Amino acid sequence: MLLIRNFTKNRLDKKFLEKVANKTLKAIKIRGKTEISLAIVGAKRIQKLNKKYRGVDKITDVLSFGELKDGTKAKFIKPPSGIKYLGEVIICFPEALRQAKRLKHSLKKELAVLLIHGILHLVGYDHKIKKEAEKMEIQEKLILKNLFL
């Protein structure tokens, strides 16, 4: 399940974003009831979040917040409903629009790319090391290709 909160005045194709999330979870073999929060925000909000949580005072396209794996903080409480909460993906709408224009593809595709990227981060993918980045990029491309078939 994808819970979408749109903090902008821009219209979103929520059914498409749900499809992106579902296909991504299926591709990475996440089974069972799963919940992800998606927030669509403006440039100022994502810059504040990026500064607060990553120490980077600039606009970014997507942020992901999932369970911490280092054991220093409490993990998400598992609800009695059995639904697994993966975390939250935050996408900057103006940045997605800029990137779509720069890359000469649709905003819909760019939002899909960013949501896939964010979800992969929630389940442990990273791109700090070249080998990990290549693995993540391959997975992103496979999911994206399957999505637009």
TORSEMAR-375297 format. One record per residue: residue number from 1; residue in three letters; z, x negated, y negated of N, C-alpha, C, O in turn. Coordinates in nm, 3 decimals, padded with zeros to 5 digits. Each point is the difference from the previous one (the first is absolute). Last residue first. Layout:
# TORSEMAR-375297
  pos  code      n_z      n_x      n_y     ca_z     ca_x     ca_y      c_z      c_x      c_y      o_z      o_x      o_y
  NUM   ala        Z        X        Y        Z        X        Y        Z        X        Y        Z        X        Y
...
//
This chain:
# TORSEMAR-375297
  pos  code      n_z      n_x      n_y     ca_z     ca_x     ca_y      c_z      c_x      c_y      o_z      o_x      o_y
  149   leu  -02.015  -00.619   00.151  -00.107   00.025   00.099  -00.048   00.142  -00.009  -00.089   00.040   00.075
  148   phe   00.456  -00.278  -00.327  -00.123   00.048  -00.065  -00.116   00.019   00.097  -00.115   00.010  -00.044
  147   leu   00.548  -00.165   00.191   00.029   00.111  -00.091  -00.128   00.061  -00.057  -00.010   00.122  -00.015
  146   asn   00.006  -00.520   00.281   00.025   00.119   00.083   00.019   00.125  -00.087  -00.041   00.110   00.038
  145   lys   00.006  -00.526  -00.256  -00.128   00.032   00.064   00.013   00.128   00.083  -00.087   00.087  -00.007
  144   leu   00.479  -00.259  -00.181  -00.088   00.053  -00.104  -00.134   00.042   00.058  -00.053   00.106  -00.033
  143   ile   00.359  -00.328   00.314   00.050   00.133  -00.034  -00.093   00.067  -00.100  -00.035   00.117   00.015
  142   leu  -00.058  -00.564   00.096  -00.021   00.088   00.115   00.043   00.144  -00.030  -00.072   00.094   00.034
  141   lys   00.157  -00.428  -00.360  -00.144   00.031   00.010  -00.029   00.093   00.117  -00.083   00.090  -00.013
  140   glu   00.527  -00.249  -00.042  -00.037   00.088  -00.111  -00.146   00.042   00.012  -00.033   00.118  -00.016
  139   gln   00.191  -00.441   00.320   00.055   00.133   00.030  -00.039   00.100  -00.108  -00.038   00.113   00.031
  138   ile  -00.077  -00.561  -00.104  -00.078   00.054   00.112   00.046   00.142   00.033  -00.082   00.089   00.018
  137   glu   00.331  -00.327  -00.337  -00.131   00.040  -00.053  -00.089   00.060   00.109  -00.070   00.098  -00.025
  136   met   00.489  -00.283   00.146   00.019   00.123  -00.077  -00.134   00.052  -00.052  -00.026   00.121   00.005
  135   lys   00.030  -00.536   00.214   00.034   00.105   00.096   00.012   00.135  -00.071  -00.050   00.102   00.049
  134   glu  -00.008  -00.484  -00.317  -00.123   00.030   00.074   00.021   00.114   00.099  -00.085   00.088   00.013
  133   ala   00.458  -00.252  -00.245  -00.089   00.070  -00.092  -00.129   00.041   00.070  -00.051   00.110  -00.020
  132   glu   00.358  -00.384   00.248   00.050   00.138  -00.008  -00.091   00.084  -00.089  -00.026   00.116   00.030
  131   lys  -00.069  -00.573  -00.004  -00.024   00.060   00.131   00.045   00.147   00.002  -00.068   00.085   00.057
  130   lys   00.156  -00.346  -00.450  -00.142   00.027   00.019  -00.028   00.072   00.132  -00.076   00.097   00.003
  129   ile   00.541  -00.028  -00.254  -00.060  -00.112   00.073  -00.143   00.039   00.035  -00.027   00.116   00.034
  128   lys   00.263   00.199  -00.271   00.048  -00.122  -00.065  -00.062  -00.125   00.063  -00.028  -00.097  -00.069
  127   his  -00.009   00.599   00.156  -00.114  -00.085  -00.031   00.042  -00.126  -00.076  -00.079  -00.055  -00.077
  126   asp   00.266   00.480   00.453   00.019  -00.072  -00.124  -00.123  -00.087  -00.025  -00.084  -00.016   00.088
  125   tyr   00.323   00.453   00.243  -00.112  -00.088  -00.033   00.029  -00.068  -00.134   00.066   00.057  -00.087
  124   gly   00.229   00.283   00.288   00.022  -00.142   00.025  -00.117  -00.094  -00.026   00.017  -00.121   00.009
  123   val   00.050   00.616  -00.079   00.022  -00.026   00.143   00.003  -00.150   00.033  -00.001  -00.039   00.117
  122   leu  -00.070   00.204  -00.565   00.120   00.070   00.048   00.030  -00.031   00.146   00.116   00.001   00.042
  121   his  -00.518  -00.164  -00.247   00.119  -00.074  -00.044   00.127   00.065   00.055   00.092  -00.070   00.042
  120   leu  -00.491   00.297   00.031   00.007  -00.120   00.084   00.118  -00.088  -00.039   00.065  -00.059   00.086
  119   ile  -00.157   00.433  -00.354   00.057   00.039   00.130   00.011  -00.120   00.092   00.100  -00.016   00.071
  118   gly  -00.313  -00.049  -00.488   00.143   00.027  -00.015   00.068   00.036   00.130   00.110  -00.046   00.028
  117   his  -00.580  -00.010  -00.034   00.067  -00.128  -00.026   00.151   00.020  -00.009   00.077  -00.075   00.060
  116   ile  -00.342   00.460  -00.031  -00.002  -00.073   00.127   00.077  -00.131  -00.014   00.084  -00.033   00.084
  115   leu  -00.149   00.274  -00.476   00.096   00.068   00.087   00.007  -00.069   00.136   00.109  -00.021   00.053
  114   leu  -00.428  -00.137  -00.362   00.136  -00.031  -00.045   00.105   00.067   00.087   00.104  -00.060   00.028
  113   val  -00.563   00.152   00.057   00.027  -00.142   00.023   00.145  -00.033  -00.035   00.069  -00.068   00.077
  112   ala  -00.222   00.500  -00.184   00.015  -00.018   00.146   00.036  -00.144   00.033   00.091  -00.025   00.079
  111   leu  -00.197   00.124  -00.521   00.131   00.057   00.032   00.027  -00.013   00.150   00.113  -00.027   00.041
  110   glu  -00.537  -00.101  -00.186   00.102  -00.095  -00.046   00.141   00.051   00.029   00.086  -00.077   00.040
  109   lys  -00.455   00.359   00.055   00.005  -00.114   00.092   00.109  -00.099  -00.041   00.071  -00.052   00.085
  108   lys  -00.147   00.413  -00.371   00.051   00.051   00.128   00.014  -00.116   00.100   00.102  -00.012   00.068
  107   leu  -00.315  -00.065  -00.479   00.145   00.002  -00.015   00.064   00.046   00.131   00.105  -00.052   00.039
  106   ser  -00.590  -00.174   00.000   00.067   00.119  -00.053   00.151  -00.020  -00.014   00.060  -00.084   00.066
  105   his  -00.388  -00.341  -00.113   00.012   00.107   00.099   00.084   00.112  -00.059   00.050  -00.011  -00.112
  104   lys  -00.158  -00.448  -00.078  -00.116   00.090   00.009   00.008   00.093   00.121  -00.098   00.020   00.072
  103   leu   00.413  -00.359  -00.270  -00.055  -00.021   00.134  -00.120   00.090   00.030  -00.062  -00.009   00.106
  102   arg   00.293   00.042  -00.523  -00.034  -00.142   00.015  -00.069  -00.027   00.133  -00.094  -00.079   00.008
  101   lys   00.264   00.516  -00.093  -00.116  -00.030  -00.087  -00.046  -00.143   00.020  -00.120  -00.026   00.011
  100   ala   00.508   00.152   00.213  -00.114   00.073   00.056  -00.126  -00.028  -00.082  -00.107  -00.023   00.056
   99   gln   00.518  -00.148  -00.212  -00.051  -00.074   00.116  -00.121   00.069   00.062  -00.093  -00.067   00.044
   98   arg   00.314   00.283  -00.403  -00.062  -00.125  -00.045  -00.063  -00.077   00.116  -00.113  -00.048  -00.009
   97   leu   00.367   00.432   00.114  -00.124   00.038  -00.068  -00.076  -00.124  -00.048  -00.121  -00.009   00.018
   96   ala   00.547  -00.052   00.164  -00.093   00.043   00.106  -00.136   00.035  -00.061  -00.104  -00.035   00.055
   95   glu   00.452  -00.056  -00.350  -00.045  -00.124   00.064  -00.099   00.031   00.112  -00.098  -00.072   00.019
   94   pro   00.309   00.435  -00.243  -00.095  -00.070  -00.088  -00.055  -00.130   00.061  -00.116  -00.035  -00.022
   93   phe   00.446   00.281   00.278  -00.128   00.069  -00.015  -00.096  -00.073  -00.094  -00.116  -00.019   00.036
   92   cys   00.510  -00.172   00.285  -00.025   00.011  -00.143  -00.140   00.060  -00.020  -00.101  -00.064   00.029
   91   ile   00.467   00.108   00.397  -00.134  -00.041  -00.044  -00.013   00.023  -00.150   00.039   00.106  -00.050
   90   ile   00.350  -00.155   00.473  -00.021   00.038  -00.140  -00.133  -00.059  -00.045  -00.021  -00.122   00.005
   89   val   00.323   00.255   00.471  -00.113  -00.074  -00.055  -00.019   00.053  -00.142  -00.001   00.121  -00.022
   88   glu   00.436  -00.117   00.401  -00.078   00.055  -00.111  -00.108  -00.097  -00.043   00.020  -00.121  -00.008
   87   gly   00.247   00.220   00.511   00.024  -00.053  -00.133  -00.090   00.065  -00.103  -00.054   00.108   00.022
   86   leu   00.143  -00.004   00.468  -00.051  -00.137  -00.013   00.026  -00.061  -00.137   00.019  -00.121  -00.011
   85   tyr   00.219   00.511   00.344  -00.042  -00.024  -00.137  -00.043  -00.146  -00.012   00.080  -00.091   00.022
   84   lys  -00.044   00.469   00.399   00.020  -00.139  -00.041  -00.055  -00.018  -00.141  -00.116   00.031  -00.028
   83   ile   00.319   00.410   00.311  -00.112  -00.051  -00.080   00.034  -00.141  -00.047   00.106  -00.024  -00.058
   82   gly   00.185   00.330   00.309  -00.079  -00.096   00.078  -00.118  -00.056  -00.076  -00.077  -00.078   00.056
   81   ser   00.456   00.389  -00.181  -00.130   00.061   00.031  -00.087  -00.092   00.085  -00.098   00.045   00.060
   80   pro   00.528  -00.166  -00.252   00.008   00.069   00.129  -00.131   00.065   00.042  -00.019   00.033   00.117
   79   pro   00.018  -00.478  -00.429   00.041   00.140  -00.009   00.004   00.066   00.137  -00.069  -00.044   00.092
   78   lys   00.150  -00.479  -00.245  -00.091   00.083   00.079   00.048   00.144  -00.005   00.113   00.029   00.041
   77   ile  -00.056  -00.431  -00.413   00.075   00.084   00.094  -00.100   00.087   00.074  -00.086   00.063  -00.062
   76   phe  -00.028  -00.553  -00.150  -00.009   00.143  -00.022   00.080   00.074   00.106  -00.001  -00.039   00.117
   75   lys   00.183  -00.441  -00.203  -00.131   00.054   00.033  -00.001   00.148  -00.032   00.105   00.059  -00.024
   74   ala   00.202  -00.450  -00.219  -00.003   00.108   00.099  -00.143   00.046   00.023  -00.080   00.004  -00.093
   73   lys   00.155  -00.510  -00.060   00.020   00.134  -00.055  -00.006   00.102   00.112  -00.054  -00.026   00.107
   72   thr  -00.004  -00.435  -00.016   00.100  -00.007  -00.105   00.031   00.137  -00.061   00.104   00.017  -00.063
   71   gly  -00.437  -00.155   00.417   00.132   00.038   00.045   00.107   00.000  -00.108   00.117   00.028   00.029
   70   asp  -00.619  -00.108  -00.025   00.087  -00.118   00.003   00.145   00.033   00.038   00.082  -00.091   00.014
   69   lys  -00.479   00.386  -00.086   00.010  -00.053   00.135   00.097  -00.118   00.009   00.021  -00.055   00.108
   68   leu  -00.100   00.531  -00.419   00.013  -00.144  -00.006   00.024  -00.054   00.140   00.078   00.057   00.076
   67   glu  -00.357   00.399  -00.201   00.128  -00.055   00.046   00.000  -00.150  -00.015  -00.101  -00.067   00.024
   66   gly  -00.243   00.269  -00.346   00.041   00.045   00.132   00.137  -00.055   00.034   00.070  -00.054  -00.086
   65   phe  -00.464   00.107  -00.328   00.143  -00.018   00.019   00.040   00.060   00.134   00.000   00.122   00.015
   64   ser  -00.462  -00.299  -00.332   00.054   00.066   00.118   00.148  -00.033   00.013   00.041  -00.114  -00.018
   63   leu  -00.485   00.122  -00.371   00.128  -00.055   00.045   00.044   00.080   00.123  -00.029   00.119   00.011
   62   val  -00.456  -00.215  -00.331   00.078   00.073   00.100   00.129  -00.077   00.032   00.001  -00.123   00.006
   61   asp  -00.303  -00.009  -00.367  -00.069   00.119   00.050   00.085   00.084   00.095  -00.006   00.123  -00.003
   60   thr   00.187  -00.420  -00.429  -00.057  -00.027   00.132  -00.062   00.130   00.050   00.023   00.107  -00.057
   59   ile   00.176  -00.357  -00.436  -00.050   00.116   00.074  -00.054  -00.048   00.134  -00.062  -00.106   00.009
   58   lys   00.448  -00.184  -00.244  -00.138   00.040  -00.027  -00.037   00.119   00.088   00.070   00.032   00.097
   57   asp   00.333  -00.375  -00.104  -00.013   00.090  -00.115  -00.146   00.028  -00.033  -00.049  -00.037  -00.106
   56   val   00.370  -00.112   00.545  -00.132  -00.026  -00.057  -00.025   00.103  -00.110  -00.014   00.119   00.028
   55   gly   00.390  -00.143   00.296   00.013  -00.103  -00.103  -00.131  -00.037  -00.066  -00.010  -00.106  -00.061
   54   arg   00.130   00.450   00.407  -00.070  -00.121   00.042   00.012  -00.114  -00.101  -00.041  -00.112   00.028
   53   tyr   00.252   00.551  -00.086   00.015  -00.029   00.143  -00.069  -00.126   00.048   00.036  -00.054   00.105
   52   lys  -00.035   00.207  -00.578   00.135   00.020   00.053   00.015  -00.049   00.144   00.098  -00.065   00.033
   51   lys  -00.526   00.057  -00.250   00.093  -00.094  -00.062   00.138   00.009   00.064   00.062  -00.101   00.033
   50   asn  -00.386   00.409   00.103  -00.041  -00.133   00.044   00.095  -00.107  -00.056   00.036  -00.095   00.069
   49   leu   00.017   00.540  -00.215   00.042  -00.015   00.140  -00.032  -00.140   00.052   00.081  -00.060   00.070
   48   lys  -00.233   00.170  -00.501   00.147  -00.004   00.002   00.052  -00.023   00.142   00.090  -00.080   00.022
   47   gln  -00.551   00.148  -00.075   00.038  -00.131  -00.054   00.152  -00.015  -00.001   00.052  -00.107   00.033
   46   ile  -00.237   00.519   00.093  -00.015  -00.099   00.107   00.036  -00.140  -00.050   00.052  -00.081   00.077
   45   arg  -00.035   00.437  -00.391   00.100   00.018   00.106  -00.014  -00.107   00.108   00.099  -00.056   00.045
   44   lys  -00.415   00.069  -00.398   00.132  -00.041  -00.048   00.104   00.009   00.110   00.084  -00.089   00.016
   43   ala  -00.533   00.241   00.072   00.012  -00.146  -00.014   00.140  -00.044  -00.042   00.053  -00.097   00.053
   42   gly  -00.095   00.568   00.207  -00.076  -00.066  -00.105   00.033  -00.148  -00.008   00.083  -00.051   00.075
   41   val  -00.053   00.362   00.390   00.065  -00.024  -00.129  -00.098  -00.064  -00.099  -00.111  -00.039   00.035
   40   ile   00.208   00.299   00.476  -00.112  -00.043  -00.083   00.055  -00.010  -00.141   00.049   00.099  -00.056
   39   ala   00.181  -00.105   00.574   00.012   00.032  -00.142  -00.123  -00.057  -00.071  -00.036  -00.116   00.019
   38   leu   00.215   00.252   00.511  -00.102  -00.062  -00.083   00.022   00.046  -00.143   00.005   00.120  -00.027
   37   ser   00.273  -00.152   00.539  -00.010   00.053  -00.136  -00.108  -00.078  -00.074  -00.010  -00.122   00.012
   36   ile   00.093   00.237   00.534  -00.024  -00.101  -00.102  -00.003   00.072  -00.134  -00.057   00.108  -00.012
   35   glu   00.201  -00.017   00.575  -00.010   00.044  -00.139  -00.017  -00.121  -00.092   00.066  -00.103   00.017
   34   thr  -00.116   00.288   00.541   00.017  -00.109  -00.095  -00.020   00.053  -00.142  -00.085   00.085  -00.025
   33   lys   00.126   00.048   00.593   00.012   00.054  -00.135   00.035  -00.113  -00.096   00.101  -00.069   00.016
   32   gly  -00.360  -00.082   00.422   00.113   00.087  -00.030  -00.001   00.046  -00.145  -00.089  -00.035  -00.078
   31   arg  -00.141  -00.436   00.205   00.003   00.130   00.067   00.121   00.080  -00.045   00.095  -00.054  -00.056
   30   ile  -00.433  -00.383  -00.079   00.130   00.058  -00.036  -00.002   00.143   00.054  -00.078   00.084  -00.045
   29   lys  -00.288  -00.438   00.063   00.078   00.051   00.114   00.144   00.038  -00.035   00.093  -00.028   00.076
   28   ile  -00.485  -00.112  -00.351   00.101  -00.102   00.025   00.103   00.044   00.103   00.105  -00.062   00.018
   27   ala  -00.462   00.353  -00.144  -00.065  -00.129   00.027   00.101  -00.109   00.033  -00.028  -00.089   00.081
   26   lys   00.181   00.521  -00.219  -00.060   00.005   00.134  -00.060  -00.136   00.038   00.016  -00.046   00.113
   25   leu   00.151   00.098  -00.549   00.110  -00.001   00.098  -00.053   00.002   00.142   00.052  -00.069   00.088
   24   thr  -00.369   00.111  -00.431   00.061  -00.133  -00.003   00.112  -00.010   00.103   00.006  -00.096   00.076
   23   lys  -00.212   00.512  -00.144  -00.091  -00.092   00.071   00.057  -00.142   00.004  -00.016  -00.072   00.098
   22   asn   00.257   00.397  -00.346   00.001   00.032   00.143  -00.090  -00.094   00.081   00.039  -00.046   00.107
   21   ala  -00.034   00.007  -00.582   00.129  -00.039   00.057   00.002   00.024   00.151   00.043  -00.086   00.076
   20   val  -00.421   00.234  -00.311   00.007  -00.147  -00.003   00.128  -00.047   00.067  -00.002  -00.090   00.084
   19   lys  -00.046   00.551  -00.149  -00.090  -00.048   00.106   00.004  -00.153   00.009   00.005  -00.055   00.110
   18   glu   00.223   00.256  -00.463   00.071   00.027   00.125  -00.082  -00.049   00.119   00.054  -00.057   00.095
   17   leu  -00.257   00.038  -00.515   00.105  -00.101   00.010   00.084   00.018   00.127   00.040  -00.098   00.061
   16   phe  -00.367   00.424  -00.156  -00.064  -00.127   00.034   00.106  -00.110   00.016  -00.006  -00.079   00.094
   15   lys   00.150   00.497  -00.245  -00.040   00.009   00.141  -00.065  -00.130   00.046   00.023  -00.045   00.112
   14   lys   00.090   00.094  -00.570   00.118  -00.022   00.086  -00.035   00.006   00.148   00.055  -00.076   00.079
   13   asp  -00.309  -00.038  -00.538  -00.040   00.070   00.122   00.110  -00.025   00.103  -00.008  -00.096   00.078
   12   leu   00.070   00.097  -00.632  -00.009  -00.076   00.125  -00.050   00.090   00.112   00.028   00.120   00.002
   11   arg  -00.004  -00.165  -00.591  -00.007   00.081   00.121  -00.020  -00.090   00.121  -00.068  -00.102  -00.007
   10   asn   00.327  -00.026  -00.467  -00.127  -00.008   00.072   00.007   00.085   00.126   00.104   00.009   00.065
    9   lys   00.242  -00.122  -00.396  -00.067   00.127  -00.023  -00.134   00.007   00.072  -00.078   00.092  -00.021
    8   thr   00.535  -00.368   00.186  -00.106  -00.009  -00.100  -00.060   00.139  -00.019   00.036   00.094   00.071
    7   phe   00.294  -00.218   00.260   00.064  -00.012  -00.131  -00.102  -00.019  -00.112   00.036  -00.036  -00.111
    6   asn   00.003   00.230   00.643  -00.096  -00.048  -00.098   00.066   00.002  -00.138   00.024   00.107  -00.057
    5   arg   00.113  -00.111   00.609   00.049   00.032  -00.134  -00.094  -00.065  -00.101  -00.015  -00.122  -00.003
    4   ile   00.035   00.255   00.569  -00.070  -00.055  -00.116   00.064   00.050  -00.129   00.020   00.120  -00.020
    3   leu   00.063  -00.201   00.582   00.056   00.073  -00.114  -00.057  -00.064  -00.127   00.026  -00.117  -00.027
    2   leu  -00.175   00.138   00.569  -00.009  -00.074  -00.125   00.053   00.089  -00.112  -00.055   00.107  -00.026
    1   met   00.093  -00.153   00.600   00.000   00.084  -00.117   00.000  -00.089  -00.124   00.073  -00.099  -00.008
//
